[in-house]
Amino acid sequence: MSHLRPAALANPRAISTRIRSKHRVATNNQRNHDLRLGRQPGYVDSDHTVRNRVLLANLTGGELRLICDQRREASGQVRQRRVSDSAAVSVAGIITFGKQAQAWVEALAAERQDRLFRDVDDAIAERLGTTLHGLVVHLDESAIHAHYQLAAITRAGGPVSKVATKAVLNQLQDIAAAVAQRHEPRIERGYRKADRLAAGAKPAEVVNRSVRQLHQDLAVELEALNQRIEASRDRLAKNERLAREATLKAERLADNAAKSDAARKNAEIYHRRAEAARADLEAAEVALADTQAKVAAARAALAETEAKQAALAHVPVPDPPVVEPPPRVFLPMASTTPEAWAAEQSAVIAGQWEAVQAGTAARQRDLERREREVEERIRVALKRNGAAGSESAGARRKRRPRRPAPPSLPPAGARSSS
């Protein structure tokens, strides 16, 4: 990809942060991942989990929901109905680094690393108008990074999602870089997507990291849902067993009305608990099927972007043609009059200009031919990987803006005065 300018590639010296709102159940799932509670995804190296550092233990979804409700009430908001279970109670964030910046951060002392992460997260929470409630440094994956947890309701009582506009999300990258530079001056801000695209990066290269991160996030959700299903099955089996035992006990104690009634009441309680566990199991299985579909879609999207990158990596993209102005050629004044000499001069320049226009048109045709070859190779690569795009090359060519035609030559009479 030597034709790309440096700004088209991801900045290896950059710090980056991303945030995502989560409801109560998703908050608990993220908490289990951050604190390494229960079964973890396969990319986690369990031998190095002991190296992780919990700087601020995450709150549960219930605890954060209580904080959010208190902030709504303190702001004087009057709600006509109860808050939905799908309402966000936390904002989950992550801090990552480019390859060079990662090496610089890993070279810092552990206390300095912790201070860097804490200062960045405090600044982010302040910009969003909320508070920090969890911060964990992970050292058991492929690269050092930190997960942080914020309350989803600001101190003023409004949702963080209303504050986190596109402009503010861009500011968070500036804030993260500025704060991190206090601890490691070589760290920089990442390149903006628009700048990378303008510098020659392909859309697939710009979004590839976010697709890969989505795939990783969904893997975490799958693990959490599998744990939830196992727990629901255990509760269902346990309460069904206890209900059967209580029913048999009530039958054995039929002669003792008081003890028989107590046993039957216990059996009813266990039956209700079993029904609740069954309902939770069914809901978790539905969520699991939905997440599995999302994982399949994410895998297809990841395969598509990787296929595009592989196809583009082996096809040189020519530079756009450069239209050069015709050379200034002055003929010796062999004619008898200046007017005749000017007419001869204009004819020569007009011929040279036509030659330039013909060359430019030929280069334009060659460029379009090579672009069609690139698109055809991409289409073949996508078809080979089973992820052919639905948009045809012809539609893309129609959508692509036409290059401006070279300026036309002024009439000979208009140039004779020169």
LINRA-V587604 format. One record per backbone hydrogen bond with DSSP energy under -1.0 kcal/mol. CO is the residue of the C=O (numbers start at 1). NH is the residue of the N-H. If there is no record, write none. Layout:
CO;NH / CO;NH
//
This chain:
1;4 / 5;8 / 6;9 / 11;14 / 12;101 / 13;188 / 14;98 / 16;96 / 18;94 / 20;92 / 22;89 / 22;90 / 23;27 / 24;28 / 25;29 / 26;30 / 27;31 / 28;32 / 29;33 / 30;34 / 31;35 / 32;37 / 41;44 / 44;46 / 45;48 / 48;51 / 49;52 / 53;137 / 56;135 / 60;64 / 61;65 / 62;66 / 63;67 / 64;68 / 65;69 / 66;70 / 67;71 / 68;72 / 69;73 / 70;74 / 71;75 / 72;77 / 73;76 / 84;87 / 89;152 / 90;22 / 91;150 / 92;20 / 93;148 / 94;18 / 95;146 / 96;16 / 98;102 / 99;103 / 100;104 / 101;105 / 102;106 / 103;107 / 105;108 / 109;113 / 110;114 / 111;115 / 112;116 / 113;117 / 114;118 / 115;119 / 116;120 / 117;121 / 118;122 / 119;123 / 120;124 / 121;125 / 122;126 / 123;127 / 124;128 / 125;130 / 129;155 / 131;151 / 134;149 / 135;55 / 135;56 / 136;147 / 137;53 / 138;145 / 140;45 / 145;138 / 146;95 / 147;136 / 148;93 / 149;133 / 149;134 / 150;91 / 152;160 / 154;157 / 158;154 / 159;162 / 160;164 / 163;165 / 165;169 / 166;170 / 167;171 / 168;172 / 170;174 / 171;175 / 172;176 / 173;177 / 174;178 / 175;179 / 176;180 / 177;181 / 179;182 / 180;183 / 180;184 / 184;187 / 188;15 / 192;196 / 193;197 / 194;198 / 195;199 / 196;201 / 197;200 / 199;5 / 202;206 / 203;207 / 204;208 / 207;211 / 208;212 / 209;213 / 210;214 / 211;215 / 212;216 / 213;217 / 214;218 / 215;219 / 216;220 / 217;221 / 218;222 / 219;223 / 220;224 / 221;225 / 222;226 / 223;227 / 224;228 / 225;229 / 226;230 / 227;231 / 228;232 / 229;233 / 230;234 / 231;235 / 232;236 / 233;237 / 234;238 / 235;239 / 236;240 / 237;241 / 238;242 / 239;243 / 240;244 / 241;245 / 242;246 / 243;247 / 244;248 / 245;249 / 246;250 / 247;251 / 248;252 / 249;253 / 251;254 / 253;256 / 256;260 / 257;261 / 258;262 / 259;263 / 260;264 / 261;265 / 262;266 / 263;267 / 264;268 / 265;269 / 266;270 / 267;271 / 268;272 / 269;273 / 270;274 / 271;275 / 272;276 / 273;277 / 274;278 / 275;279 / 276;280 / 277;281 / 278;282 / 279;283 / 280;284 / 281;285 / 282;286 / 283;287 / 284;288 / 285;289 / 286;290 / 287;291 / 288;292 / 289;293 / 290;294 / 291;295 / 292;296 / 293;297 / 294;298 / 295;299 / 296;300 / 297;301 / 298;302 / 299;303 / 300;304 / 301;305 / 302;306 / 303;307 / 304;308 / 305;309 / 306;310 / 307;311 / 308;312 / 309;313 / 312;315 / 327;329 / 332;334 / 337;341 / 338;342 / 339;343 / 340;344 / 341;345 / 342;346 / 343;347 / 344;348 / 345;349 / 346;350 / 347;351 / 348;352 / 349;353 / 350;354 / 351;355 / 352;356 / 353;357 / 354;358 / 355;359 / 356;360 / 357;361 / 358;362 / 359;363 / 360;364 / 361;365 / 362;366 / 363;367 / 364;368 / 365;369 / 366;370 / 367;371 / 368;372 / 369;373 / 370;374 / 371;375 / 372;376 / 373;377 / 374;378 / 375;379 / 376;380 / 377;381 / 378;382 / 379;383 / 380;384 / 381;385 / 382;387 / 383;386 / 392;396 / 393;397 / 394;398 / 395;399 / 396;400 / 415;418
//
